[in-house]
């Protein structure tokens, strides 16, 4: 049996026995090294592990994780919800529209779906339940809407993708994700509108319309967050990594001095939680470096790519197959793990079919976004169901509905690449 197979078997067995993905990647790679190279090569594990995380762009990941937690607890979601309600007013489906809109705006601040899901669910779920929306529907809608954070810049997933494809302009990826992210969010409103009309949600309990001027003034600091981050990137005032520092600083300022929701005790808890989450993410990245190095050295990824090419040499057939593979992976793995496991396999396909790497990265992100609210491992849905105090299985029917609608948005971006590529081209970013 070839070392390639041994490495994949080792990785698969580790997952089957319930081992965390990070350690499964590291041990699978080490097993491949022993079987295919030499036990002495294990001495390079430390260097490979360090080199995997010793990359400047990765500094942005823990900082944007911290940003997401800050904005979650800084009272930003409340101000945005009130402002959105003042614009939309009492109408059929108004609360569903508010939930989607606020999730998209929050995604432009943190790049973290779970953080956005938690913040919006805490504010919106009581209002939606009072208006007659089923808790399972509301929790699923918010979880699906929050998944757009993986597309709306700044996106932690797109940062990781840019690191794995050296030379790719992260600013181009950020710009490319904006319209597909909005499209994905809007796709959720179509079934929501028809369901509201069919079941009469909000017909008896219309939401109150907050005063526009007062709501707008309170929302200005929150609305300025994506403007500062994206405006600074566009103007060249700071790099994407420096943007993460600006985002943290701005979040602390408005949370502590404008909204006055953050206390010293809150800040300690936020930093403590950010360290834990960042440690898990960076551990996955570091141990995945062993798996990536072993797979590259042994030729495993090239072999897998050749196998996929043997199925069909038609680019559309392979693209649909890849999207299906990523969709299934998203049902069981988190976004970071999917990128680290599948991207080395997919790079040869990108080169073979000459797919635009920016466009392809957005397709991956849209697909992984769907996985964030697709059971059984639906991280956003786990957050919102906990807030709603319902069981995960109560949301399955609604989740399938939103999976279908968001996958339709994915197909549109697949067929019309300009949806993703027009903005970065207009802004003059390199997209090749």
C-alpha positions as CSV (number, residue, x, y, z in Angstrom):
1,X,0.0,0.0,0.0
2,X,1.4,3.4,-1.0
3,X,2.4,6.0,1.7
4,X,-0.4,8.3,0.3
5,X,-3.0,5.8,1.3
6,X,-1.5,5.2,4.7
7,X,-1.5,8.9,5.4
8,X,-5.2,9.3,4.4
9,X,-6.1,6.1,6.4
10,X,-4.3,7.4,9.4
11,X,-6.1,10.8,9.2
12,X,-9.5,9.1,8.6
13,X,-9.1,6.7,11.6
14,X,-8.2,9.6,13.9
15,X,-11.4,11.3,12.9
16,X,-13.5,8.1,13.3
17,X,-12.3,7.6,16.9
18,X,-13.4,11.2,17.7
19,X,-10.0,12.8,17.8
20,X,-10.0,16.6,17.3
21,X,-9.3,17.7,13.7
22,X,-6.1,19.4,14.6
23,X,-4.5,16.3,16.1
24,X,-5.9,14.1,13.3
25,X,-4.2,16.3,10.7
26,X,-0.9,16.3,12.6
27,X,-0.8,12.5,13.4
28,X,-2.0,11.7,9.8
29,X,0.8,13.7,8.4
30,X,3.3,12.2,10.8
31,X,2.1,8.7,9.9
32,X,2.6,9.4,6.2
33,X,6.1,10.7,6.9
34,X,7.1,7.5,8.7
35,X,5.6,5.2,6.1
36,X,6.7,7.0,3.0
37,X,9.9,8.8,3.9
38,X,11.9,8.1,7.0
39,X,11.4,8.2,10.8
40,X,14.3,10.6,10.9
41,X,12.2,13.1,9.0
42,X,10.0,13.5,12.1
43,X,12.7,15.8,13.3
44,X,11.3,18.4,10.9
45,X,7.9,18.4,12.5
46,X,8.7,21.3,14.8
47,X,10.0,23.5,12.0
48,X,7.0,22.7,9.8
49,X,4.6,23.4,12.6
50,X,6.2,26.8,13.4
51,X,6.4,27.8,9.7
52,X,2.7,27.2,9.3
53,X,1.8,30.0,11.7
54,X,4.8,32.2,11.3
55,X,3.1,34.2,8.5
56,X,2.3,37.9,8.8
57,X,-1.3,37.8,7.4
58,X,-2.3,35.3,10.0
59,X,-1.9,37.9,12.7
60,X,-5.2,39.3,11.5
61,X,-7.1,36.1,12.5
62,X,-6.9,36.4,16.3
63,X,-7.5,40.1,16.1
64,X,-10.6,39.8,14.0
65,X,-11.8,37.1,16.4
66,X,-11.3,39.6,19.2
67,X,-13.1,42.2,17.2
68,X,-16.1,40.0,16.8
69,X,-16.4,39.3,20.5
70,X,-16.0,43.0,21.3
71,X,-18.8,44.1,18.9
72,X,-21.0,41.2,20.2
73,X,-21.0,42.7,23.7
74,X,-20.6,46.4,22.9
75,X,-24.3,47.0,22.2
76,X,-23.7,47.4,18.5
77,X,-26.4,44.9,17.5
78,X,-29.1,46.7,19.5
79,X,-28.3,50.1,17.8
80,X,-28.3,48.5,14.4
81,X,-31.6,46.6,15.0
82,X,-33.3,49.8,16.1
83,X,-32.0,51.7,13.1
84,X,-33.0,49.0,10.7
85,X,-36.5,48.9,12.2
86,X,-36.8,52.6,11.9
87,X,-36.1,52.3,8.1
88,X,-38.2,49.3,7.4
89,X,-41.1,49.9,9.7
90,X,-44.1,47.6,10.4
91,X,-44.7,45.4,7.4
92,X,-45.0,41.8,6.5
93,X,-41.7,40.1,6.9
94,X,-40.2,43.3,8.4
95,X,-38.5,41.5,11.3
96,X,-37.0,38.9,9.0
97,X,-35.6,41.7,6.8
98,X,-34.1,43.4,9.8
99,X,-32.5,40.2,11.0
100,X,-30.8,39.6,7.6
101,X,-29.8,43.2,7.2
102,X,-28.2,43.5,10.6
103,X,-26.3,40.2,10.2
104,X,-24.8,41.5,6.9
105,X,-23.7,44.8,8.5
106,X,-22.3,42.9,11.5
107,X,-20.4,40.7,9.1
108,X,-18.6,43.8,7.9
109,X,-17.2,44.4,11.3
110,X,-16.0,41.1,12.7
111,X,-15.8,38.5,9.9
112,X,-17.1,35.9,12.4
113,X,-20.4,34.1,11.8
114,X,-20.8,32.7,15.3
115,X,-20.2,36.0,16.9
116,X,-22.7,37.7,14.7
117,X,-25.2,34.9,15.2
118,X,-25.0,35.3,19.0
119,X,-25.3,39.1,19.0
120,X,-28.2,39.3,16.6
121,X,-30.1,36.3,18.1
122,X,-29.9,37.9,21.6
123,X,-31.7,41.0,20.3
124,X,-34.0,39.7,17.5
125,X,-35.3,36.4,18.9
126,X,-37.6,37.9,21.6
127,X,-39.1,40.4,19.1
128,X,-39.6,37.7,16.4
129,X,-41.2,35.3,18.9
130,X,-43.5,38.0,20.1
131,X,-44.6,38.7,16.5
132,X,-45.5,35.1,16.0
133,X,-42.4,33.7,14.3
134,X,-41.6,30.1,15.3
135,X,-38.4,30.0,17.4
136,X,-37.0,27.3,15.1
137,X,-37.5,29.5,12.0
138,X,-36.0,32.6,13.6
139,X,-33.0,30.7,14.9
140,X,-32.3,29.2,11.5
141,X,-32.8,32.5,9.6
142,X,-30.4,34.3,11.9
143,X,-27.8,31.4,11.7
144,X,-28.0,31.4,7.9
145,X,-27.8,35.2,7.7
146,X,-24.8,35.3,10.0
147,X,-23.0,32.8,7.7
148,X,-22.6,35.7,5.2
149,X,-19.8,37.0,7.5
150,X,-17.5,34.5,5.8
151,X,-18.0,36.5,2.6
152,X,-18.5,40.1,3.7
153,X,-15.1,41.7,4.3
154,X,-13.2,41.4,6.5
155,X,-13.5,37.6,6.4
156,X,-11.3,35.3,8.5
157,X,-11.8,32.5,6.0
158,X,-10.7,34.6,3.1
159,X,-7.6,35.6,5.0
160,X,-6.6,32.0,5.4
161,X,-7.4,31.3,1.7
162,X,-5.0,34.1,0.7
163,X,-2.3,32.7,2.8
164,X,-2.6,29.3,1.2
165,X,-2.3,30.8,-2.3
166,X,0.8,33.0,-2.0
167,X,0.6,36.1,-4.2
168,X,-3.2,36.4,-4.1
169,X,-4.2,39.9,-3.2
170,X,-6.3,39.8,-0.1
171,X,-7.9,43.2,-0.9
172,X,-9.2,41.6,-4.2
173,X,-10.7,38.7,-2.2
174,X,-12.4,41.1,0.3
175,X,-13.9,43.2,-2.6
176,X,-15.0,40.1,-4.4
177,X,-16.9,38.8,-1.4
178,X,-19.1,41.8,-1.0
179,X,-21.7,41.4,-3.7
180,X,-21.9,37.6,-3.3
181,X,-22.4,38.1,0.4
182,X,-25.2,40.5,-0.1
183,X,-26.7,38.2,-2.8
184,X,-26.6,35.2,-0.3
185,X,-28.3,37.2,2.4
186,X,-31.0,38.5,0.0
187,X,-31.7,34.9,-1.2
188,X,-32.9,34.1,2.3
189,X,-35.5,36.8,2.1
190,X,-37.4,35.2,-0.7
191,X,-38.7,32.1,1.2
192,X,-39.1,34.2,4.3
193,X,-41.5,36.6,2.6
194,X,-43.7,33.9,1.2
195,X,-43.7,32.0,4.6
196,X,-44.7,35.2,6.4
197,X,-47.6,35.8,4.0
198,X,-48.7,32.1,4.2
199,X,-48.7,31.8,8.0
200,X,-49.5,35.4,8.9
201,X,-46.5,36.0,11.1
202,X,-46.5,39.7,12.2
203,X,-50.1,40.1,11.2
204,X,-51.2,40.5,14.8
205,X,-48.1,41.9,16.4
206,X,-46.5,44.5,14.2
207,X,-43.1,45.7,15.4
208,X,-43.0,49.3,16.7
209,X,-41.2,51.8,14.5
210,X,-38.4,53.5,16.5
211,X,-37.8,57.3,15.8
212,X,-35.6,57.5,12.7
213,X,-33.4,60.4,13.8
214,X,-32.7,59.1,17.3
215,X,-32.0,55.6,16.0
216,X,-29.7,56.9,13.3
217,X,-27.7,59.0,15.7
218,X,-27.2,56.0,18.0
219,X,-26.3,53.7,15.0
220,X,-23.7,56.1,13.5
221,X,-20.7,54.7,15.5
222,X,-21.7,51.1,14.5
223,X,-22.2,52.0,10.9
224,X,-18.8,53.7,10.8
225,X,-17.0,50.5,11.7
226,X,-17.1,48.9,8.2
227,X,-16.6,52.3,6.6
228,X,-13.4,52.8,8.5
229,X,-12.1,49.3,7.9
230,X,-12.9,49.0,4.2
231,X,-12.2,52.7,3.5
232,X,-8.8,52.4,5.1
233,X,-8.0,49.3,3.0
234,X,-9.2,51.0,-0.2
235,X,-7.2,54.2,0.4
236,X,-4.1,52.3,1.3
237,X,-4.0,53.8,4.7
238,X,-3.4,50.4,6.3
239,X,-3.0,46.8,5.3
240,X,-5.5,44.1,6.0
241,X,-3.5,43.0,9.0
242,X,-3.3,46.5,10.3
243,X,-7.1,46.8,9.6
244,X,-7.6,44.2,12.3
245,X,-5.8,46.3,14.8
246,X,-7.9,49.3,13.9
247,X,-11.1,47.3,14.2
248,X,-10.1,46.1,17.7
249,X,-9.2,49.6,18.8
250,X,-12.4,51.2,17.4
251,X,-14.6,48.4,18.9
252,X,-13.1,49.0,22.3
253,X,-13.6,52.8,22.0
254,X,-17.2,52.7,21.0
255,X,-18.0,49.9,23.4
256,X,-16.4,51.5,26.5
257,X,-17.0,55.3,25.8
258,X,-19.9,55.7,23.4
259,X,-22.3,52.8,24.0
260,X,-20.8,52.3,27.5
261,X,-21.6,48.5,27.5
262,X,-18.1,47.3,28.2
263,X,-16.7,47.2,31.7
264,X,-13.2,46.1,32.8
265,X,-14.7,42.7,33.8
266,X,-16.3,42.3,30.4
267,X,-13.0,43.2,28.7
268,X,-11.2,40.5,30.7
269,X,-13.8,37.9,29.7
270,X,-13.6,39.0,26.1
271,X,-9.8,38.8,25.9
272,X,-9.9,35.4,27.8
273,X,-12.4,34.0,25.3
274,X,-10.6,35.4,22.3
275,X,-7.3,33.8,23.4
276,X,-9.0,30.4,23.7
277,X,-10.7,30.6,20.3
278,X,-7.6,31.9,18.6
279,X,-5.5,29.2,20.3
280,X,-7.8,26.5,18.8
281,X,-7.7,28.0,15.3
282,X,-3.9,28.5,15.3
283,X,-3.4,25.0,16.6
284,X,-5.4,23.6,13.7
285,X,-3.4,25.7,11.3
286,X,0.0,24.7,12.8
287,X,-0.7,21.0,12.8
288,X,-2.3,21.1,9.4
289,X,1.1,22.3,8.2
290,X,2.5,18.8,9.0
291,X,-0.3,17.3,6.9
292,X,0.2,19.7,4.1
293,X,4.0,19.2,4.0
294,X,3.7,15.4,4.1
295,X,1.0,15.5,1.4
296,X,3.1,17.7,-0.8
297,X,6.3,15.7,-0.3
298,X,4.6,12.4,-0.9
299,X,2.6,13.7,-3.9
300,X,-0.7,12.8,-2.2
301,X,-2.5,16.0,-3.2
302,X,-1.4,15.6,-6.8
303,X,-2.6,12.0,-6.8
304,X,-6.0,13.0,-5.5
305,X,-6.3,15.8,-8.1
306,X,-5.4,13.3,-10.8
307,X,-8.1,11.0,-9.5
308,X,-10.7,13.8,-9.8
309,X,-9.5,14.7,-13.3
310,X,-9.9,11.0,-14.2
311,X,-13.6,11.3,-13.5
312,X,-14.1,14.0,-16.1
313,X,-12.1,16.6,-17.9
314,X,-15.1,18.8,-18.3
315,X,-14.5,21.9,-16.1
316,X,-18.2,22.4,-15.2
317,X,-18.6,18.7,-14.2
318,X,-15.5,19.0,-12.0
319,X,-16.6,22.3,-10.5
320,X,-20.0,20.9,-9.6
321,X,-18.3,17.8,-8.1
322,X,-16.0,20.0,-6.0
323,X,-18.9,22.2,-4.8
324,X,-20.7,19.0,-3.7
325,X,-17.6,17.7,-2.0
326,X,-17.2,21.0,-0.1
327,X,-20.9,21.1,0.8
328,X,-20.7,17.6,2.3
329,X,-17.5,18.5,4.1
330,X,-19.2,21.6,5.5
331,X,-21.8,19.4,7.2
332,X,-19.1,17.8,9.4
333,X,-16.1,20.1,9.6
334,X,-15.5,23.8,10.4
335,X,-14.4,26.3,7.8
336,X,-10.8,26.5,8.9
337,X,-10.4,22.7,8.6
338,X,-12.0,22.5,5.2
339,X,-9.7,25.2,3.8
340,X,-6.6,23.5,5.2
341,X,-7.6,20.0,4.1
342,X,-9.1,20.6,0.7
343,X,-7.2,23.7,-0.7
344,X,-4.0,21.8,-1.4
345,X,-6.0,19.2,-3.3
346,X,-7.9,21.8,-5.3
347,X,-4.9,24.0,-6.3
348,X,-3.9,21.6,-9.1
349,X,-7.5,21.7,-10.4
350,X,-7.5,25.5,-10.3
351,X,-4.3,25.5,-12.4
352,X,-5.4,22.8,-14.8
353,X,-8.7,24.5,-15.7
354,X,-7.3,28.0,-15.3
355,X,-10.1,29.0,-12.9
356,X,-9.8,32.5,-11.6
357,X,-8.4,32.0,-8.0
358,X,-10.3,34.9,-6.6
359,X,-13.7,33.7,-8.1
360,X,-13.0,30.2,-7.0
361,X,-12.1,31.4,-3.4
362,X,-15.5,33.1,-3.2
363,X,-17.3,30.0,-4.4
364,X,-15.5,28.0,-1.7
365,X,-16.5,30.6,0.9
366,X,-20.2,30.6,-0.2
367,X,-20.3,26.8,0.0
368,X,-18.6,26.8,3.5
369,X,-21.1,29.5,4.6
370,X,-23.9,27.1,3.8
371,X,-22.2,24.5,6.0
372,X,-22.3,26.8,9.0
373,X,-26.0,26.3,9.3
374,X,-26.3,22.8,7.9
375,X,-26.7,20.0,10.5
376,X,-25.2,18.0,12.1
377,X,-22.2,20.3,12.7
378,X,-23.7,23.7,12.2
379,X,-21.7,26.1,14.4
380,X,-24.0,29.1,13.8
381,X,-27.1,27.1,14.3
382,X,-25.7,25.7,17.6
383,X,-25.3,29.3,18.8
384,X,-28.8,30.4,17.9
385,X,-30.6,27.3,19.1
386,X,-28.9,27.8,22.4
387,X,-30.1,31.4,22.6
388,X,-33.6,30.3,21.6
389,X,-33.5,27.4,24.1
390,X,-34.6,24.8,21.5
391,X,-33.2,21.5,20.2
392,X,-31.1,21.5,17.0
393,X,-33.3,18.9,15.3
394,X,-36.3,21.3,15.4
395,X,-34.5,23.5,12.8
396,X,-33.8,20.7,10.2
397,X,-36.7,21.5,7.9
398,X,-36.0,25.3,7.9
399,X,-32.3,24.7,7.4
400,X,-32.9,22.6,4.3
401,X,-35.1,25.4,2.8
402,X,-32.4,28.0,3.4
403,X,-29.7,25.6,2.1
404,X,-31.5,25.4,-1.2
405,X,-32.0,29.1,-1.6
406,X,-28.4,30.0,-0.7
407,X,-27.1,27.3,-3.0
408,X,-29.1,28.9,-5.8
409,X,-27.2,32.1,-5.1
410,X,-24.0,30.1,-5.3
411,X,-25.0,28.8,-8.7
412,X,-25.6,32.3,-9.9
413,X,-22.0,33.4,-8.9
414,X,-20.7,30.2,-10.5
415,X,-22.4,30.9,-13.8
416,X,-21.8,34.7,-13.7
417,X,-18.3,35.2,-12.3
418,X,-18.7,39.0,-12.8
419,X,-20.9,39.1,-9.7
420,X,-17.7,38.5,-7.7
421,X,-15.0,39.9,-10.0
422,X,-16.6,43.2,-11.1
423,X,-15.8,45.2,-7.9
424,X,-12.1,44.1,-7.5
425,X,-11.6,44.8,-11.2
426,X,-13.2,48.2,-10.9
427,X,-11.1,49.0,-7.9
428,X,-7.9,48.1,-9.8
429,X,-6.9,45.0,-7.7
430,X,-5.1,42.1,-9.2
431,X,-7.4,39.1,-9.6
432,X,-5.2,36.6,-11.5
